[in-house]
Amino acid sequence: MSEELRCSAKGCQESAAWALLWNNPKIHTPERRKTWLACEAHRESLGDFLAARNFLREVEPAAQVDTGS
């Protein structure tokens, strides 16, 4: 059985419900996607952080994303 996905917010130990797919266009190719995982409580704040920098590309349910683990 796979390990439970955890929120990427600093100090948070909650289960991740969302995957925030992002890239930094200054250093990543357009198709590259990095992943931050978010619980329900941190989905908006992590998304806002990435969106303010124009890094946020997509938000998907965490269960649908291959995190490479």
JOHU-V286022 format. One record per residue. RES is the residue in one letter. PSI is psi in radians with two decimals (* if undefined). OMEGA is omega in whole degrees, -180 to 180 (NA if undefined). Layout:
{{RES PSI OMEGA} {RES PSI OMEGA}}
This chain:
{{M 2.46 -176} {S 2.72 179} {E 2.54 -180} {E 2.39 179} {L 2.33 -177} {R 2.62 178} {C 2.50 -180} {S -0.15 -180} {A 2.45 -177} {K 2.18 177} {G -0.08 -178} {C 2.37 179} {Q 0.20 -178} {E 2.77 176} {S 2.48 179} {A 2.33 176} {A -0.40 -174} {W 2.61 173} {A 2.10 177} {L 1.95 -177} {L 2.22 -173} {W 2.92 168} {N 2.75 175} {N 1.91 -175} {P -0.29 178} {K -0.41 -177} {I -0.24 -179} {H 2.61 174} {T 2.71 -176} {P -0.56 -178} {E -0.22 -179} {R 2.39 177} {R 2.19 171} {K 2.80 -174} {T 2.26 166} {W 2.40 177} {L 2.53 -177} {A 2.43 171} {C 3.04 180} {E -0.69 -176} {A -0.49 -176} {H -0.03 -178} {R -0.79 -178} {E -0.81 -177} {S -0.72 177} {L -0.71 178} {G -0.73 178} {D -0.71 178} {F -0.84 -180} {L -0.71 -179} {A -0.66 180} {A -0.45 179} {R 0.06 -177} {N 0.63 179} {F -0.48 -174} {L 2.24 -179} {R -0.79 -177} {E 2.72 172} {V 2.21 -178} {E 2.77 172} {P 2.40 -177} {A -0.61 -178} {A -0.33 -178} {Q -0.07 -173} {V 2.37 175} {D 1.91 -179} {T 0.02 178} {G 0.09 -180} {S * NA}}
